Amino acid sequence: NHIFAVRPDQKRLLPEFLALVSESRHGRSYFEVTAKKTTNLAATNSTKVREFPLFLPSVFDQALILKEVDEKAAVIREALAQAE
């Protein structure tokens, strides 16, 4: 229901890494638990977005993690393409 523009300091946090963590089980759980819920609708606010607990490895390690995830996802994408 809301859109937030998040611009991390890229010397500390890669945007792609933040997106990956936000989409993870950890991220989904956090936003589900902290969301304000009404009938068939859950909403968050900028305070909860800022308070998102985030393990913060070095930018170098974030890049390595992103590369590893991308390589594993490529294998899955290839298997799906072959199955189709």
Order of alpha helices (4+ residues) and beta strands (2+ residues): alpha-alpha-beta-beta-alpha-alpha
